[in-house]
Amino acid sequence: MTPAVPIILTVNGSLRTVTAHPMARLLDVLRDGLRLTGTKEGCGEGECGACAVLMDGRLVDSCLVPVGQAQGSEIVTVEGMAQEGLTPLQDAFVVHNATQCGFCTPGMLLAAKDLLHRCPHPDEAQIRHGLAGNVCRCTGYVKIVDAVQAVAGASPESPQ
């Protein structure tokens, strides 16, 4: 078995060194090693999106990423979204009641952030496609889509 080794990551803008087995899941290193518990484990198989983070600007399921593969990468978790208060996207989730139990919310927020970065003014179909890798068992998605539309300027209730 390969021993634990130092892994250098930039997490939410801060250079961090963790000692971990290279095949440890990025999810576990974020939650257990760095105490960033906003990233959730849902299925552990890359199917639900609860563990989504941005890695070098790409949305990834952190339960599928060996931390050794993330060496030198820039990671953004839900905690890194709002360094100085809620972002307009987070505000929209609150205003539109787009959370219920909140378990999927971190992954949904990061998927929406990724979508809006790639497509600043998505229509409803593009929003639904952009969020398709994230499972929500509570909301029925309507309020989540409404929140993303508000930020995209597709709604007169835009929080920006």
VMD Tcl script that builds the backbone (N, CA, C; Angstrom):
set m [mol new atoms 480]
animate dup $m
set s [atomselect $m all]
$s set {name element resname resid chain x y z} {
  {N N MET 1 A 0.830 -1.181 0.000}
  {CA C MET 1 A 0.000 0.000 0.000}
  {C C MET 1 A 0.876 1.246 0.000}
  {N N THR 2 A 0.516 2.208 -0.817}
  {CA C THR 2 A 1.245 3.465 -0.899}
  {C C THR 2 A 1.051 4.258 0.387}
  {N N PRO 3 A 2.119 4.791 0.952}
  {CA C PRO 3 A 1.976 5.567 2.188}
  {C C PRO 3 A 1.334 6.935 1.918}
  {N N ALA 4 A 0.857 7.557 2.991}
  {CA C ALA 4 A 0.333 8.917 2.889}
  {C C ALA 4 A 1.468 9.847 2.465}
  {N N VAL 5 A 1.139 10.804 1.640}
  {CA C VAL 5 A 2.126 11.750 1.121}
  {C C VAL 5 A 1.553 13.170 1.220}
  {N N PRO 6 A 2.419 14.167 1.201}
  {CA C PRO 6 A 1.911 15.543 1.201}
  {C C PRO 6 A 1.277 15.864 -0.163}
  {N N ILE 7 A 0.103 16.438 -0.113}
  {CA C ILE 7 A -0.609 16.860 -1.323}
  {C C ILE 7 A -0.869 18.355 -1.175}
  {N N ILE 8 A -0.485 19.113 -2.185}
  {CA C ILE 8 A -0.665 20.567 -2.141}
  {C C ILE 8 A -1.851 20.935 -3.032}
  {N N LEU 9 A -2.789 21.676 -2.434}
  {CA C LEU 9 A -3.992 22.131 -3.128}
  {C C LEU 9 A -4.210 23.605 -2.801}
  {N N THR 10 A -4.866 24.306 -3.688}
  {CA C THR 10 A -5.372 25.624 -3.350}
  {C C THR 10 A -6.862 25.440 -3.134}
  {N N VAL 11 A -7.305 25.633 -1.911}
  {CA C VAL 11 A -8.707 25.404 -1.554}
  {C C VAL 11 A -9.329 26.726 -1.134}
  {N N ASN 12 A -10.335 27.131 -1.874}
  {CA C ASN 12 A -11.038 28.388 -1.598}
  {C C ASN 12 A -10.069 29.562 -1.485}
  {N N GLY 13 A -9.071 29.549 -2.348}
  {CA C GLY 13 A -8.120 30.646 -2.427}
  {C C GLY 13 A -6.916 30.536 -1.516}
  {N N SER 14 A -6.867 29.529 -0.651}
  {CA C SER 14 A -5.745 29.367 0.280}
  {C C SER 14 A -4.927 28.133 -0.086}
  {N N LEU 15 A -3.613 28.292 -0.106}
  {CA C LEU 15 A -2.723 27.163 -0.357}
  {C C LEU 15 A -2.752 26.258 0.865}
  {N N ARG 16 A -3.057 24.981 0.637}
  {CA C ARG 16 A -3.172 24.020 1.735}
  {C C ARG 16 A -2.333 22.793 1.407}
  {N N THR 17 A -1.696 22.228 2.416}
  {CA C THR 17 A -0.976 20.972 2.278}
  {C C THR 17 A -1.651 19.969 3.204}
  {N N VAL 18 A -2.026 18.839 2.630}
  {CA C VAL 18 A -2.635 17.768 3.419}
  {C C VAL 18 A -1.777 16.524 3.250}
  {N N THR 19 A -1.757 15.698 4.257}
  {CA C THR 19 A -1.065 14.419 4.160}
  {C C THR 19 A -2.132 13.355 4.008}
  {N N ALA 20 A -2.114 12.689 2.864}
  {CA C ALA 20 A -3.158 11.706 2.579}
  {C C ALA 20 A -2.628 10.652 1.631}
  {N N HIS 21 A -3.282 9.520 1.641}
  {CA C HIS 21 A -3.004 8.477 0.654}
  {C C HIS 21 A -3.447 9.043 -0.700}
  {N N PRO 22 A -2.657 8.941 -1.747}
  {CA C PRO 22 A -3.007 9.524 -3.040}
  {C C PRO 22 A -4.359 9.047 -3.604}
  {N N MET 23 A -4.800 7.853 -3.195}
  {CA C MET 23 A -6.077 7.342 -3.687}
  {C C MET 23 A -7.250 7.678 -2.768}
  {N N ALA 24 A -7.001 8.417 -1.680}
  {CA C ALA 24 A -8.097 8.871 -0.821}
  {C C ALA 24 A -8.996 9.783 -1.646}
  {N N ARG 25 A -10.261 9.734 -1.366}
  {CA C ARG 25 A -11.188 10.577 -2.125}
  {C C ARG 25 A -11.018 12.042 -1.721}
  {N N LEU 26 A -11.069 12.912 -2.721}
  {CA C LEU 26 A -11.016 14.348 -2.461}
  {C C LEU 26 A -12.112 14.725 -1.463}
  {N N LEU 27 A -13.276 14.137 -1.585}
  {CA C LEU 27 A -14.381 14.382 -0.660}
  {C C LEU 27 A -13.949 14.185 0.790}
  {N N ASP 28 A -13.303 13.069 1.083}
  {CA C ASP 28 A -12.892 12.771 2.455}
  {C C ASP 28 A -11.812 13.728 2.944}
  {N N VAL 29 A -10.905 14.096 2.065}
  {CA C VAL 29 A -9.849 15.038 2.444}
  {C C VAL 29 A -10.459 16.402 2.754}
  {N N LEU 30 A -11.419 16.839 1.950}
  {CA C LEU 30 A -12.069 18.128 2.211}
  {C C LEU 30 A -12.836 18.098 3.528}
  {N N ARG 31 A -13.638 17.063 3.728}
  {CA C ARG 31 A -14.495 16.983 4.918}
  {C C ARG 31 A -13.709 16.658 6.194}
  {N N ASP 32 A -12.902 15.615 6.132}
  {CA C ASP 32 A -12.234 15.132 7.341}
  {C C ASP 32 A -10.893 15.825 7.581}
  {N N GLY 33 A -10.139 16.021 6.520}
  {CA C GLY 33 A -8.817 16.623 6.661}
  {C C GLY 33 A -8.852 18.130 6.812}
  {N N LEU 34 A -9.725 18.789 6.053}
  {CA C LEU 34 A -9.761 20.255 6.066}
  {C C LEU 34 A -10.998 20.811 6.771}
  {N N ARG 35 A -11.873 19.935 7.221}
  {CA C ARG 35 A -13.086 20.308 7.962}
  {C C ARG 35 A -14.016 21.230 7.164}
  {N N LEU 36 A -14.048 21.043 5.859}
  {CA C LEU 36 A -14.971 21.776 4.986}
  {C C LEU 36 A -16.185 20.875 4.762}
  {N N THR 37 A -17.106 20.916 5.698}
  {CA C THR 37 A -18.205 19.958 5.716}
  {C C THR 37 A -19.401 20.377 4.866}
  {N N GLY 38 A -19.289 21.482 4.146}
  {CA C GLY 38 A -20.359 21.865 3.225}
  {C C GLY 38 A -20.492 20.867 2.093}
  {N N THR 39 A -19.395 20.281 1.687}
  {CA C THR 39 A -19.411 19.251 0.651}
  {C C THR 39 A -19.972 17.987 1.281}
  {N N LYS 40 A -21.047 17.457 0.703}
  {CA C LYS 40 A -21.755 16.324 1.299}
  {C C LYS 40 A -21.487 15.038 0.541}
  {N N GLU 41 A -21.593 13.914 1.259}
  {CA C GLU 41 A -21.578 12.624 0.576}
  {C C GLU 41 A -23.003 12.131 0.487}
  {N N GLY 42 A -23.462 11.940 -0.737}
  {CA C GLY 42 A -24.793 11.402 -0.950}
  {C C GLY 42 A -24.696 9.932 -1.295}
  {N N CYS 43 A -24.316 9.667 -2.526}
  {CA C CYS 43 A -24.313 8.285 -3.017}
  {C C CYS 43 A -22.933 7.648 -2.989}
  {N N GLY 44 A -21.874 8.434 -3.043}
  {CA C GLY 44 A -20.522 7.892 -3.096}
  {C C GLY 44 A -20.175 7.275 -4.443}
  {N N GLU 45 A -21.032 7.485 -5.435}
  {CA C GLU 45 A -20.835 6.875 -6.759}
  {C C GLU 45 A -20.871 7.889 -7.904}
  {N N GLY 46 A -20.891 9.176 -7.596}
  {CA C GLY 46 A -20.910 10.193 -8.636}
  {C C GLY 46 A -22.242 10.364 -9.330}
  {N N GLU 47 A -23.312 9.942 -8.689}
  {CA C GLU 47 A -24.633 10.002 -9.316}
  {C C GLU 47 A -25.523 11.123 -8.792}
  {N N CYS 48 A -25.227 11.666 -7.598}
  {CA C CYS 48 A -26.189 12.590 -6.978}
  {C C CYS 48 A -25.756 14.049 -6.974}
  {N N GLY 49 A -24.468 14.340 -7.088}
  {CA C GLY 49 A -23.991 15.718 -7.124}
  {C C GLY 49 A -23.837 16.397 -5.776}
  {N N ALA 50 A -24.173 15.717 -4.675}
  {CA C ALA 50 A -24.064 16.344 -3.358}
  {C C ALA 50 A -22.629 16.727 -3.022}
  {N N CYS 51 A -21.668 16.034 -3.590}
  {CA C CYS 51 A -20.255 16.274 -3.286}
  {C C CYS 51 A -19.570 17.156 -4.328}
  {N N ALA 52 A -20.345 17.809 -5.177}
  {CA C ALA 52 A -19.764 18.602 -6.266}
  {C C ALA 52 A -18.899 19.748 -5.742}
  {N N VAL 53 A -17.765 19.922 -6.385}
  {CA C VAL 53 A -16.868 21.047 -6.149}
  {C C VAL 53 A -16.359 21.499 -7.518}
  {N N LEU 54 A -15.762 22.664 -7.539}
  {CA C LEU 54 A -15.088 23.115 -8.758}
  {C C LEU 54 A -13.607 22.791 -8.610}
  {N N MET 55 A -13.062 22.096 -9.586}
  {CA C MET 55 A -11.643 21.754 -9.592}
  {C C MET 55 A -11.059 22.344 -10.869}
  {N N ASP 56 A -10.180 23.321 -10.688}
  {CA C ASP 56 A -9.602 24.037 -11.831}
  {C C ASP 56 A -10.695 24.554 -12.764}
  {N N GLY 57 A -11.771 25.052 -12.147}
  {CA C GLY 57 A -12.856 25.661 -12.909}
  {C C GLY 57 A -13.860 24.696 -13.500}
  {N N ARG 58 A -13.692 23.397 -13.247}
  {CA C ARG 58 A -14.622 22.385 -13.780}
  {C C ARG 58 A -15.409 21.761 -12.641}
  {N N LEU 59 A -16.690 21.548 -12.860}
  {CA C LEU 59 A -17.520 20.887 -11.866}
  {C C LEU 59 A -17.172 19.408 -11.842}
  {N N VAL 60 A -16.833 18.887 -10.649}
  {CA C VAL 60 A -16.506 17.471 -10.503}
  {C C VAL 60 A -17.200 16.928 -9.260}
  {N N ASP 61 A -17.445 15.638 -9.267}
  {CA C ASP 61 A -17.951 14.949 -8.090}
  {C C ASP 61 A -16.738 14.519 -7.275}
  {N N SER 62 A -16.562 15.134 -6.120}
  {CA C SER 62 A -15.345 14.891 -5.338}
  {C C SER 62 A -15.265 13.480 -4.776}
  {N N CYS 63 A -16.381 12.746 -4.788}
  {CA C CYS 63 A -16.329 11.354 -4.329}
  {C C CYS 63 A -15.628 10.450 -5.342}
  {N N LEU 64 A -15.453 10.950 -6.560}
  {CA C LEU 64 A -14.816 10.157 -7.617}
  {C C LEU 64 A -13.373 10.580 -7.905}
  {N N VAL 65 A -12.911 11.643 -7.262}
  {CA C VAL 65 A -11.584 12.183 -7.560}
  {C C VAL 65 A -10.582 11.735 -6.498}
  {N N PRO 66 A -9.580 10.938 -6.887}
  {CA C PRO 66 A -8.506 10.629 -5.938}
  {C C PRO 66 A -7.739 11.921 -5.637}
  {N N VAL 67 A -7.458 12.183 -4.383}
  {CA C VAL 67 A -6.814 13.438 -4.020}
  {C C VAL 67 A -5.464 13.594 -4.725}
  {N N GLY 68 A -4.790 12.499 -5.009}
  {CA C GLY 68 A -3.528 12.585 -5.749}
  {C C GLY 68 A -3.711 13.202 -7.125}
  {N N GLN 69 A -4.874 12.988 -7.718}
  {CA C GLN 69 A -5.181 13.579 -9.021}
  {C C GLN 69 A -5.414 15.087 -8.896}
  {N N ALA 70 A -5.771 15.539 -7.704}
  {CA C ALA 70 A -6.039 16.959 -7.481}
  {C C ALA 70 A -4.782 17.741 -7.098}
  {N N GLN 71 A -3.655 17.059 -6.958}
  {CA C GLN 71 A -2.382 17.719 -6.614}
  {C C GLN 71 A -2.194 18.959 -7.476}
  {N N GLY 72 A -1.952 20.104 -6.829}
  {CA C GLY 72 A -1.686 21.349 -7.539}
  {C C GLY 72 A -2.924 22.037 -8.084}
  {N N SER 73 A -4.090 21.467 -7.869}
  {CA C SER 73 A -5.321 22.038 -8.414}
  {C C SER 73 A -5.894 23.121 -7.517}
  {N N GLU 74 A -6.756 23.918 -8.120}
  {CA C GLU 74 A -7.522 24.911 -7.380}
  {C C GLU 74 A -8.913 24.345 -7.166}
  {N N ILE 75 A -9.300 24.221 -5.905}
  {CA C ILE 75 A -10.578 23.645 -5.525}
  {C C ILE 75 A -11.452 24.741 -4.922}
  {N N VAL 76 A -12.704 24.803 -5.347}
  {CA C VAL 76 A -13.672 25.717 -4.737}
  {C C VAL 76 A -14.817 24.874 -4.202}
  {N N THR 77 A -15.070 25.017 -2.902}
  {CA C THR 77 A -16.195 24.356 -2.258}
  {C C THR 77 A -17.278 25.408 -2.008}
  {N N VAL 78 A -18.417 24.971 -1.498}
  {CA C VAL 78 A -19.490 25.919 -1.209}
  {C C VAL 78 A -19.020 26.972 -0.201}
  {N N GLU 79 A -18.137 26.604 0.716}
  {CA C GLU 79 A -17.623 27.583 1.676}
  {C C GLU 79 A -16.833 28.686 0.975}
  {N N GLY 80 A -16.245 28.374 -0.162}
  {CA C GLY 80 A -15.451 29.351 -0.895}
  {C C GLY 80 A -16.263 30.276 -1.776}
  {N N MET 81 A -17.556 29.997 -1.926}
  {CA C MET 81 A -18.383 30.842 -2.783}
  {C C MET 81 A -18.546 32.242 -2.214}
  {N N ALA 82 A -18.704 32.336 -0.918}
  {CA C ALA 82 A -19.013 33.630 -0.299}
  {C C ALA 82 A -17.967 33.977 0.743}
  {N N GLN 83 A -16.954 34.660 0.339}
  {CA C GLN 83 A -15.907 35.051 1.280}
  {C C GLN 83 A -16.346 36.251 2.127}
  {N N GLU 84 A -17.227 37.074 1.569}
  {CA C GLU 84 A -17.672 38.287 2.278}
  {C C GLU 84 A -19.193 38.401 2.215}
  {N N GLY 85 A -19.893 37.408 2.691}
  {CA C GLY 85 A -21.348 37.427 2.649}
  {C C GLY 85 A -21.863 36.588 1.494}
  {N N LEU 86 A -23.179 36.441 1.450}
  {CA C LEU 86 A -23.787 35.613 0.410}
  {C C LEU 86 A -23.617 36.219 -0.973}
  {N N THR 87 A -23.433 35.360 -1.954}
  {CA C THR 87 A -23.386 35.792 -3.345}
  {C C THR 87 A -24.817 36.002 -3.841}
  {N N PRO 88 A -25.021 36.680 -4.967}
  {CA C PRO 88 A -26.370 36.809 -5.522}
  {C C PRO 88 A -27.038 35.444 -5.752}
  {N N LEU 89 A -26.261 34.442 -6.144}
  {CA C LEU 89 A -26.826 33.112 -6.357}
  {C C LEU 89 A -27.317 32.523 -5.037}
  {N N GLN 90 A -26.526 32.627 -3.998}
  {CA C GLN 90 A -26.952 32.134 -2.692}
  {C C GLN 90 A -28.171 32.910 -2.185}
  {N N ASP 91 A -28.161 34.231 -2.367}
  {CA C ASP 91 A -29.329 35.046 -2.002}
  {C C ASP 91 A -30.574 34.570 -2.734}
  {N N ALA 92 A -30.439 34.282 -4.015}
  {CA C ALA 92 A -31.583 33.837 -4.809}
  {C C ALA 92 A -32.130 32.509 -4.296}
  {N N PHE 93 A -31.249 31.610 -3.865}
  {CA C PHE 93 A -31.718 30.346 -3.300}
  {C C PHE 93 A -32.559 30.609 -2.042}
  {N N VAL 94 A -32.160 31.592 -1.246}
  {CA C VAL 94 A -32.921 31.934 -0.045}
  {C C VAL 94 A -34.248 32.586 -0.432}
  {N N VAL 95 A -34.193 33.610 -1.275}
  {CA C VAL 95 A -35.387 34.364 -1.675}
  {C C VAL 95 A -36.423 33.462 -2.335}
  {N N HIS 96 A -35.987 32.523 -3.141}
  {CA C HIS 96 A -36.899 31.653 -3.891}
  {C C HIS 96 A -37.211 30.333 -3.171}
  {N N ASN 97 A -36.791 30.233 -1.919}
  {CA C ASN 97 A -37.041 29.009 -1.147}
  {C C ASN 97 A -36.571 27.766 -1.894}
  {N N ALA 98 A -35.364 27.844 -2.427}
  {CA C ALA 98 A -34.826 26.758 -3.251}
  {C C ALA 98 A -34.130 25.684 -2.421}
  {N N THR 99 A -34.266 25.782 -1.117}
  {CA C THR 99 A -33.712 24.746 -0.256}
  {C C THR 99 A -34.813 24.241 0.657}
  {N N GLN 100 A -34.731 23.000 0.993}
  {CA C GLN 100 A -35.621 22.459 2.021}
  {C C GLN 100 A -34.735 21.795 3.058}
  {N N CYS 101 A -34.346 20.560 2.839}
  {CA C CYS 101 A -33.466 19.935 3.829}
  {C C CYS 101 A -32.048 20.497 3.716}
  {N N GLY 102 A -31.679 20.999 2.550}
  {CA C GLY 102 A -30.377 21.620 2.350}
  {C C GLY 102 A -29.256 20.679 1.976}
  {N N PHE 103 A -29.526 19.390 1.955}
  {CA C PHE 103 A -28.459 18.430 1.690}
  {C C PHE 103 A -27.868 18.595 0.291}
  {N N CYS 104 A -28.706 18.833 -0.707}
  {CA C CYS 104 A -28.226 18.971 -2.079}
  {C C CYS 104 A -27.740 20.382 -2.386}
  {N N THR 105 A -28.048 21.333 -1.512}
  {CA C THR 105 A -27.807 22.748 -1.808}
  {C C THR 105 A -26.364 23.076 -2.175}
  {N N PRO 106 A -25.354 22.603 -1.447}
  {CA C PRO 106 A -23.986 22.946 -1.852}
  {C C PRO 106 A -23.667 22.510 -3.286}
  {N N GLY 107 A -24.029 21.282 -3.639}
  {CA C GLY 107 A -23.784 20.798 -4.999}
  {C C GLY 107 A -24.590 21.569 -6.029}
  {N N MET 108 A -25.844 21.879 -5.701}
  {CA C MET 108 A -26.695 22.658 -6.615}
  {C C MET 108 A -26.102 24.040 -6.838}
  {N N LEU 109 A -25.650 24.681 -5.764}
  {CA C LEU 109 A -25.065 26.019 -5.892}
  {C C LEU 109 A -23.828 25.999 -6.788}
  {N N LEU 110 A -22.965 25.013 -6.598}
  {CA C LEU 110 A -21.752 24.941 -7.412}
  {C C LEU 110 A -22.066 24.576 -8.856}
  {N N ALA 111 A -23.070 23.719 -9.074}
  {CA C ALA 111 A -23.480 23.394 -10.445}
  {C C ALA 111 A -24.068 24.632 -11.117}
  {N N ALA 112 A -24.859 25.401 -10.367}
  {CA C ALA 112 A -25.437 26.621 -10.924}
  {C C ALA 112 A -24.351 27.658 -11.201}
  {N N LYS 113 A -23.395 27.780 -10.298}
  {CA C LYS 113 A -22.270 28.703 -10.514}
  {C C LYS 113 A -21.511 28.330 -11.784}
  {N N ASP 114 A -21.250 27.034 -11.938}
  {CA C ASP 114 A -20.557 26.544 -13.131}
  {C C ASP 114 A -21.367 26.854 -14.389}
  {N N LEU 115 A -22.657 26.579 -14.342}
  {CA C LEU 115 A -23.532 26.850 -15.492}
  {C C LEU 115 A -23.515 28.334 -15.851}
  {N N LEU 116 A -23.698 29.200 -14.854}
  {CA C LEU 116 A -23.756 30.641 -15.119}
  {C C LEU 116 A -22.419 31.192 -15.603}
  {N N HIS 117 A -21.328 30.539 -15.215}
  {CA C HIS 117 A -20.011 30.938 -15.726}
  {C C HIS 117 A -19.906 30.608 -17.223}
  {N N ARG 118 A -20.392 29.430 -17.585}
  {CA C ARG 118 A -20.324 28.995 -18.983}
  {C C ARG 118 A -21.403 29.631 -19.847}
  {N N CYS 119 A -22.567 29.902 -19.270}
  {CA C CYS 119 A -23.719 30.404 -20.009}
  {C C CYS 119 A -24.430 31.424 -19.122}
  {N N PRO 120 A -24.039 32.701 -19.187}
  {CA C PRO 120 A -24.565 33.702 -18.265}
  {C C PRO 120 A -26.082 33.929 -18.308}
  {N N HIS 121 A -26.719 33.618 -19.429}
  {CA C HIS 121 A -28.161 33.854 -19.556}
  {C C HIS 121 A -28.866 32.599 -20.072}
  {N N PRO 122 A -28.838 31.518 -19.287}
  {CA C PRO 122 A -29.460 30.276 -19.756}
  {C C PRO 122 A -30.983 30.351 -19.723}
  {N N ASP 123 A -31.606 29.617 -20.631}
  {CA C ASP 123 A -33.058 29.483 -20.560}
  {C C ASP 123 A -33.372 28.309 -19.625}
  {N N GLU 124 A -34.662 28.046 -19.417}
  {CA C GLU 124 A -35.035 27.012 -18.466}
  {C C GLU 124 A -34.476 25.644 -18.847}
  {N N ALA 125 A -34.500 25.316 -20.114}
  {CA C ALA 125 A -33.985 24.011 -20.545}
  {C C ALA 125 A -32.482 23.904 -20.266}
  {N N GLN 126 A -31.745 24.969 -20.505}
  {CA C GLN 126 A -30.305 24.962 -20.232}
  {C C GLN 126 A -30.030 24.851 -18.732}
  {N N ILE 127 A -30.858 25.503 -17.922}
  {CA C ILE 127 A -30.693 25.406 -16.469}
  {C C ILE 127 A -30.944 23.975 -16.024}
  {N N ARG 128 A -32.028 23.388 -16.488}
  {CA C ARG 128 A -32.340 22.007 -16.098}
  {C C ARG 128 A -31.232 21.050 -16.548}
  {N N HIS 129 A -30.697 21.273 -17.721}
  {CA C HIS 129 A -29.591 20.438 -18.216}
  {C C HIS 129 A -28.339 20.654 -17.366}
  {N N GLY 130 A -28.058 21.913 -17.012}
  {CA C GLY 130 A -26.876 22.231 -16.216}
  {C C GLY 130 A -26.926 21.671 -14.803}
  {N N LEU 131 A -28.129 21.469 -14.295}
  {CA C LEU 131 A -28.301 20.938 -12.939}
  {C C LEU 131 A -28.603 19.438 -12.935}
  {N N ALA 132 A -28.633 18.825 -14.106}
  {CA C ALA 132 A -29.084 17.432 -14.249}
  {C C ALA 132 A -28.272 16.428 -13.446}
  {N N GLY 133 A -27.048 16.718 -13.133}
  {CA C GLY 133 A -26.226 15.780 -12.371}
  {C C GLY 133 A -26.430 15.866 -10.870}
  {N N ASN 134 A -27.393 16.685 -10.440}
  {CA C ASN 134 A -27.640 16.896 -9.010}
  {C C ASN 134 A -29.047 16.441 -8.657}
  {N N VAL 135 A -29.130 15.572 -7.674}
  {CA C VAL 135 A -30.412 15.021 -7.248}
  {C C VAL 135 A -30.907 15.772 -6.018}
  {N N CYS 136 A -32.172 16.187 -6.071}
  {CA C CYS 136 A -32.841 16.788 -4.925}
  {C C CYS 136 A -34.079 15.954 -4.637}
  {N N ARG 137 A -34.198 15.510 -3.425}
  {CA C ARG 137 A -35.340 14.675 -3.059}
  {C C ARG 137 A -36.472 15.484 -2.435}
  {N N CYS 138 A -36.281 16.788 -2.201}
  {CA C CYS 138 A -37.273 17.572 -1.470}
  {C C CYS 138 A -38.015 18.609 -2.301}
  {N N THR 139 A -37.312 19.352 -3.151}
  {CA C THR 139 A -37.913 20.566 -3.715}
  {C C THR 139 A -38.697 20.369 -4.999}
  {N N GLY 140 A -38.439 19.332 -5.749}
  {CA C GLY 140 A -39.072 19.195 -7.056}
  {C C GLY 140 A -38.410 20.068 -8.112}
  {N N TYR 141 A -37.332 20.739 -7.763}
  {CA C TYR 141 A -36.479 21.507 -8.675}
  {C C TYR 141 A -37.048 22.850 -9.126}
  {N N VAL 142 A -38.344 23.077 -9.047}
  {CA C VAL 142 A -38.949 24.304 -9.583}
  {C C VAL 142 A -38.330 25.538 -8.940}
  {N N LYS 143 A -38.238 25.559 -7.633}
  {CA C LYS 143 A -37.696 26.727 -6.928}
  {C C LYS 143 A -36.203 26.905 -7.197}
  {N N ILE 144 A -35.502 25.795 -7.383}
  {CA C ILE 144 A -34.077 25.881 -7.716}
  {C C ILE 144 A -33.910 26.524 -9.088}
  {N N VAL 145 A -34.699 26.079 -10.052}
  {CA C VAL 145 A -34.659 26.672 -11.394}
  {C C VAL 145 A -35.035 28.150 -11.321}
  {N N ASP 146 A -36.065 28.484 -10.536}
  {CA C ASP 146 A -36.469 29.890 -10.368}
  {C C ASP 146 A -35.310 30.734 -9.841}
  {N N ALA 147 A -34.582 30.209 -8.873}
  {CA C ALA 147 A -33.454 30.943 -8.281}
  {C C ALA 147 A -32.362 31.195 -9.319}
  {N N VAL 148 A -32.048 30.187 -10.098}
  {CA C VAL 148 A -31.007 30.347 -11.120}
  {C C VAL 148 A -31.477 31.327 -12.198}
  {N N GLN 149 A -32.755 31.238 -12.584}
  {CA C GLN 149 A -33.295 32.184 -13.566}
  {C C GLN 149 A -33.212 33.617 -13.050}
  {N N ALA 150 A -33.484 33.813 -11.767}
  {CA C ALA 150 A -33.425 35.156 -11.194}
  {C C ALA 150 A -32.030 35.748 -11.323}
  {N N VAL 151 A -31.023 34.942 -11.038}
  {CA C VAL 151 A -29.644 35.424 -11.130}
  {C C VAL 151 A -29.243 35.654 -12.584}
  {N N ALA 152 A -29.768 34.829 -13.467}
  {CA C ALA 152 A -29.457 34.961 -14.895}
  {C C ALA 152 A -30.176 36.137 -15.524}
  {N N GLY 153 A -31.036 36.816 -14.755}
  {CA C GLY 153 A -31.767 37.958 -15.288}
  {C C GLY 153 A -33.008 37.560 -16.047}
  {N N ALA 154 A -33.395 36.290 -15.952}
  {CA C ALA 154 A -34.572 35.806 -16.671}
  {C C ALA 154 A -35.852 36.063 -15.888}
  {N N SER 155 A -35.721 36.614 -14.674}
  {CA C SER 155 A -36.875 36.865 -13.841}
  {C C SER 155 A -36.843 38.308 -13.351}
  {N N PRO 156 A -38.014 38.949 -13.235}
  {CA C PRO 156 A -38.022 40.323 -12.721}
  {C C PRO 156 A -37.631 40.404 -11.245}
  {N N GLU 157 A -37.543 39.256 -10.561}
  {CA C GLU 157 A -37.184 39.233 -9.141}
  {C C GLU 157 A -35.688 39.036 -8.935}
  {N N SER 158 A -34.890 39.371 -9.921}
  {CA C SER 158 A -33.443 39.148 -9.840}
  {C C SER 158 A -32.856 39.852 -8.632}
  {N N PRO 159 A -32.050 39.137 -7.816}
  {CA C PRO 159 A -31.473 39.719 -6.619}
  {C C PRO 159 A -30.263 40.600 -6.883}
  {N N GLN 160 A -29.871 40.760 -8.119}
  {CA C GLN 160 A -28.652 41.543 -8.394}
  {C C GLN 160 A -28.920 43.031 -8.374}
}
mol reanalyze $m
mol bondsrecalc $m
mol representation Tube
mol addrep $m
